[in-house]
Amino acid sequence: MGAGASVVMNPEGELETGLGDLPESCVAAVLLHLHPPEICGAARLSRTFRAAASADFVWEAKLPENYAYLLEMARGDNSSCKKDRLCLKEVYSRLCRPNPIDGGNKIFWLEKNQGGICMSISSKGLLITGIDDRRYWNYVPTNESRFHEVAYLQQTWWFEVDGEVDFHFPAGSYSLYFRLHLGRPARRFGCRICSFEHVHGWDIKPVQFQLSTSDGQNATSHCYLDEPGRWILCHAGDFVTENSNVATKLKFSMTQIDCTHTKGGICVDSVLIYPKGFVQGKIFNS
């Protein structure tokens, strides 16, 4: 790597050095200690910083170890994209975009600040007991979901939502959440409204959440649902992956199967998997 020329004349007519006189290799070594958005900001300082901020070894340090697998998943069956050769900065940018898989029922992306993998599974990617019976369940369009629709329950005796994921998660700790809403949100005359007509039964017994992994990890939690009118994240449990080259199979569920009472008026939007500690929205724990 070379150094850019950046010479400044002071009021006495003497030459002074600037940021551009730093060796590009030294600048790149500094950038390794910054978060990706900070690296992109530093690229605006000078030509030397811009060149260093595009170096592959800088971005390789920010990418997950199995970024080649993730890029292949993101490209899917798009053969024209597979022919494109991307620098690692472009790979990072590509993976930070929402990448649909499984027919669009799942989306994964890189969290741009820390580079951790996030995933969202839509209600149509879940196994919901009774979903085909329109007396109980309906799919409702909404702009409050990244999938543009949610599963809405009017009333049932047996509430059960199950799901599975088989994915090469980068090594690390993760948390799994259900994104839920008591009441049916809508918009009227540009304003958000919410119908609570069918909301009942969730304050009598808690909902049970379960999570298990193919390598024997298990978690169970319970939570009362008692905050209508807002989206909430219910924490089902945590899991750890140690080898990004081995697929982790997750099974998870949300149940309230006490048939002594009915329950209803809930929107099931999605299941979210985030790096542990990364929080978006209010979290409900057991």
N, C-alpha and C positions, 0 to 999 in steps of 0.2 A: 504494500500500500504506500502511496506517496503522500505528500503534504501539499495543501493548497497554498497559494500566495495571498496573503492578506496583510499588506503593509500600510500603516497610517502615519501621516506627517503631523508632528505636534507643533504648537505655535512657535517654537524656537527653530523650526526647520529640521528637526532631527527625526529620523525614522523610528517608529515604534512597531512592535509586533502585535498581531491580533489573533483572534481565535483560529483563523485560517492557517496560521503557522504551526499549529499543533500537528504532529504526525497523525495520519489517519488511523494507524494501528492503536495509538494511545487513546484517541477519541472513542474508537470502537470498544476498547477495554472498559472505558467509563460507562458507555451505553449499556453494557451487559448488566449493570447494577440498577438500571431503571426499568419501570414498567413500560409495556408497549406504547400506551398513549404518550408517555413522557419521551420515549425515543422518537416518535413522530413529531413531537413539538420541538425537540432539539434539532431535528433535521432542517429547521428553518433558520438556524443561526448562521450557517455558512456553507460553502460548497463542500468543505472537508467533513462537516457534520452530516451533510446530506448523503455523501458517499458512504460514510461509516455506518449511517443508519440503514443502509440497504445491504450491508454485508450479510451473507448467508449465515456465518457462524454466530452473529448476534441474534438472529431470529431462530436459529436452531435451538439455542438455549432457552427460548421462550415457548417453543412448541412442545406438545406432549411427545413422549418417546415414540408412540405409535402413530405419529402424524400421517405417515404414508397410508396406513389402513383407514384413518379417518377421512383423508382426501379421497380415497377410492370410494368410500361409502357416500361422501358428499356428491361425487360425480355421478354415481349410479350407473345407469345404462347409456349415459350421454357419451357416445363414442367420439364425437368431435372434441369435447373437453379433454378426453383422455390423451389426445395427441398434443395438447398444449403443454409446454414445459414452463413451469412457474418457478420464479425465484422464491426463496423461503419467506420473504416478506409478503409476497402475493399469496402464498399458501396460508399464512396466518390470517390475512384479510379474508380469504375465501372461507376459512373455517369459522370465522366470527359471524358469518351470515347464517340465517336459519337454513338448515339443510334437511329437507324432508326425506324420510325413508319409510319403508313399509307402506307404500301406496299413499303417503302423506298423512298417515295416522300417527306417525312419530316425527319429531323434529329434534335435531341436536345442533349445538353450536358451542363455540369457545367463548367463555367469559373474557372479554377483551382486556381487562386490567390484569388479571392473574393467569390467564391461559388455562383455566380449568374447564372441563367438559360439563355442559348442562344438557338436559334432555326433557322433553315434554311429550306425554302420550295423551292423545285426544280421547274423549269419551267414546268415540267410535273404535278406538283401538283397545277398549276394555270390554270384558265380558260382564254384562249387566243382566242380572236375572229379571226376566219379564220385559225386556226392552222392546220386544216386538208386539206387545199388547198395548194398543193405543188407549185403552181405558186407564192405564197406569202411567205409562211413560210416553214422552214425545221429545223429538229433537227440535230445539228452539233456536232460530237465528239470532245472533247478537254480535255487536261490535266490541264486546267486552272480553272476547276470547280470541286468542291468536288463531284458533281453528274456525272462527266465525259461526260456531253453533255449539250448544251445550245440550246435555241430556237433562230433561226436566221431569221430576217425579210428582205426580198429583197425589197419589195415595197407594200404599201397599202394606201388607202384613209382614212380608219377608223382604228385607232390603239387603242385597248382596252385590258387591262390585269386585271383580277379580281382574288381575292382569299379569302379564309376563313380559320380560325383556331379556334378550340374549344379545350381549354387546361386549366389545373389547373396551372396557373403561380403562383409561390411564391409571397407573398406580396412585392410590390416595384414598381418602375417606370421603364418603358421600352421605347425603341425607335425602330421604324420600318423603314427599308430601302429596296430599290430595288437595286440590283447589276446589273449594265448595262455596255455595251461596244459598242461604235460606231466603226464600222468596224468589219471585220471577221478575228480573229487571227488564226494563223496556225504556223506550224514549217516546215522548209526546211533545210536539211543538218545540223540539230542540232541547227539552229538559229530561233528565233522568227520573224515572218513576219506578216504583217497585210494588208488585202485588203480593200480599201476604195471605191471600185467600186460602191456600192449601197448607200453610205451615202449621204443623202440629206433630207431637209425639217425640220430638228430639230431646226434650227436657226430662223425660220419664226414665229412660235408661241410656247409658253412654253408648256411643258407637265404638266398635272394636276395630283396630288397625293391626294388620300382621304383615311381616316382611321376612322372607327367607332367601338364602342364596345357595347356589349349587355347591359351595364348599362348606356348608354347614352353619353359617351364621343365621341367627334368628332374632327377631324383635317383635314385641307385642305392646300396644299402647291402647288407652281408652280415653275418650273425650266426649263431653257433653257439647252439643251444638246449641248455642243460646245467643248468638249475635246476628239476628236477621238484618238484611238490607246491605250487607257488605261481603266482599270476597275475602275468604280466609284460607290459610294454609294449615292443614292438620298434619302434624308430624307423625309419620307412621313408624319411622325407625332409621337407623344408620347402618352402613355396611362399609367394609374396607376391601380394596383390591390391591394385590401385591405384584401382579404380573400383567402388564398391559398386552402381552402376546397371547394370553389365555382368555377366552370369552367367559364372562360372568353371567350366569342365568339367574335372574331375579323373579320371584313370585311374590305378589302382594295382594292384599284384599282389604275391603272396608265392609263391615257387616253390622246390622242391627236386626237380629232374627228372633227377638222376643215377640212371639205371636199373641201376647196378651193385649196388645194395643197396635193400632195402625200408626203410620208416620207418613209425612208427605211434605210437599212444598219446597223441595231442595233441587238445586242445579248442580250437576256434576260436570265440571269443565274438563279437568285433566289431572294427570299425575305428573309431578315434577321431580326431577332428580338434579340436585345441585351439589357442588363441592361443599363439604361440611363447613359451616361458618358463613357461607354466602347466603344472605337472607334478602328476600324481596317480598314485602308485605308482612302482615301481622301473623305470627306463628302461634298455633294452639298446640300445647303439649298435653300429655296425659296428666 
